[in-house]
Amino acid sequence: MNKPESPQPFANEAGMVIDPALAAELQSDYTQQFSSLWQQMLTAQVPPVADKRFAHAAWQSSTLHAFNAAAYLLNAKFLTAMADAMQIPPKAKQKIRFAVEQMVNAMSPANFLFSNPEAQQKIVETKGESLSTGLKQLFADIQKGRISQSDESAFEVGRNVAITEGAVVFENEFFQLLQYKPLTPTVHERPLLLVPPCINKYYILDLQPHNSFVRYAVEQGHTVFMISWRNADASIADATWDDYIEQGVIKAIAVAQAISAQEKINVLGFCVGGTMLTNALALLAARGEKPVASLSLLTTFLDFSDTGILDVYIDEAKVKETEQAIGQGGLMRGLDFNAAFASLRSNELIWNYVTSNYLKGESPAPFDMLYWNADSTNLPGPMYCWYVRNTYLENNLTQLGKFMLGGKKIDLGKIDAPSFIYGSRDDHIVPWMSAYASTAILNRKKPQQNRFVLGAAGHIAGVINPPGKNKRHYWVNDDAATDALSWLAGATEIAGSWWPAWADFLALHAEKKIKAPRKLGNAQYQPAEPAPGSYVKVKAS
């Protein structure tokens, strides 16, 4: 008698493999649950629906609407489970799961007027006014090329966002350097230079007085400088990563040193700004220069081993395609960045506004963070292509001697300044464990001087968490740990904002207090225009 063969995994034409036993189990569960839903509909029972998209009473007003919502959620659950069951490499599975998620989110019955009872009810209640308003808002957004997420008429850069008082004390073709006016009678000798991401406008760190990170730092008695990156246009469309490091970050460090008359300054980088800042410091270290007393990094990648959900957009073919298109000159459009990042949370940042703005005719509320989020920034193609290949694709920054700047082999471990490294627990852009990895990369000779702090919330909301609101919490653990999860296991949770913990760290490296300067800049670098400057007001085209 022949021995019966064990079941073999099912593979379709695309080479996707699913264990047949698991596939059968999923199909059986789906059939059982769908049959139950169908019986409820036939007997006029309203199935319970636990999803905020269907929370309005209109979805429970009829069996049909409730059935549509419940059936959609069941189908979404089944498709997601099938994607998770694929026996394929993790990166390929992540791409498939992301594609399924985009499809599932787009097909929600809440996204279509004919299947959204809440929107239909509003049309009746407003005698058609909600539909008319929704269509007007749709056409306006088509003209803008993006979905409105905030009442943009409520904000203006320099009027009610980015209003901390200061002046432009230097500019070149890549950036303007802002210096902020002191708010205390005395200031620390060593100034603080902030390096924001170049893929966004700097004023996420200077929104309104109550949530401005810049104002908070100035109130702590620091002389604060800020890089305001230029919104790239054709005049710098061939600029490289080296240009941004040399003529951007390194130049800003030199100007801050000159104006403050300090050999060493404190520096902080946020997101991509932190990656750029560490590249600049490593290049200076290779030249024998050590210009910083401390380094702070907020939600920053140095080790790109795990880039989280952003990995779905990065592979050799896609990077080569981009390099061929703009690698020798051209622009990476800010609108494309915004669309890609919005897709990572498509329910919250896309479909939520489709239903509210267009189907229900509701105008978005004023929200400073979302106003900033829509204020996109272009990047030079060569600079962007170098960044994507050497970081997300090849992870060269942590491989000794693998990448070069200014003709020098770069080693991030030679940055020997004490480091404050912050990660956000729910960050989908820079996973917090990837941020934690920087503790083992920087200051290699004295890693005990590095401090990691984990905050609640995500990439932006976790960072912009002022003490005055007394919101959220954060975790600290001053004992060294070999990995992020071990660090978290021994961490202490503290209520409130992490900003004061950072302020305590910075004060240790800011030197003594001196009388606050009466004027900004110096004889060589004189104020040219008031903050926020002109570069930040340029819109991406």
Number of C-alpha atoms within 10 A of each C-alpha: 3 4 5 6 6 6 9 11 16 15 14 9 6 6 11 17 16 21 15 14 13 14 17 12 11 17 14 12 13 16 12 12 14 16 12 12 20 16 12 15 18 10 9 13 16 19 21 11 17 11 10 7 17 21 12 11 11 16 23 19 13 15 17 18 21 24 23 20 24 21 19 17 18 16 14 19 13 16 18 17 15 17 21 16 17 22 17 15 8 11 14 15 18 19 18 18 20 18 14 17 21 16 13 18 19 16 14 20 20 25 21 16 16 11 17 22 23 21 24 18 13 17 18 12 11 11 11 13 15 22 23 17 17 21 17 15 20 20 12 14 15 12 9 11 11 16 21 24 23 21 15 18 8 12 16 14 16 19 10 14 21 24 20 22 16 20 23 26 26 22 21 12 13 20 24 25 28 31 29 25 22 24 18 14 12 17 23 19 22 27 25 28 27 28 28 26 22 24 22 25 25 23 24 25 21 20 25 19 15 14 19 22 21 23 25 21 20 21 14 19 22 31 28 23 27 25 27 29 27 23 25 30 18 11 10 18 21 20 22 22 20 18 16 20 21 18 15 26 24 20 19 25 26 15 19 30 20 15 18 19 14 15 14 21 25 24 26 23 23 24 24 22 26 25 22 27 28 28 26 26 28 25 27 20 19 19 11 9 11 19 20 23 20 24 28 26 26 25 30 31 29 26 22 22 16 16 20 17 18 17 17 18 11 16 15 11 9 11 19 13 11 17 19 13 16 19 23 16 19 22 22 25 19 22 18 14 16 18 17 14 16 16 16 19 15 18 19 12 18 20 21 15 22 21 21 17 25 26 28 25 24 16 17 14 13 15 15 20 17 17 22 20 18 20 18 21 26 25 28 27 28 23 24 21 24 16 18 17 18 15 20 22 17 15 19 20 23 19 13 13 12 14 16 16 17 15 9 14 14 26 24 24 19 19 26 23 24 22 26 22 24 26 29 26 20 17 21 17 21 25 22 25 20 21 28 26 21 24 25 17 17 25 21 17 12 11 18 15 18 23 21 25 23 26 29 22 19 20 23 18 14 25 23 21 24 19 16 10 11 11 12 16 17 24 19 19 17 15 11 18 15 10 13 17 12 11 20 17 10 15 17 12 14 13 11 19 23 25 19 15 13 17 14 11 17 25 16 11 20 22 15 12 14 13 11 18 14 9 10 21 23 14 8 11 16 15 20 14 14 17 24 29 21 15 18 23 15 14 14 15 12
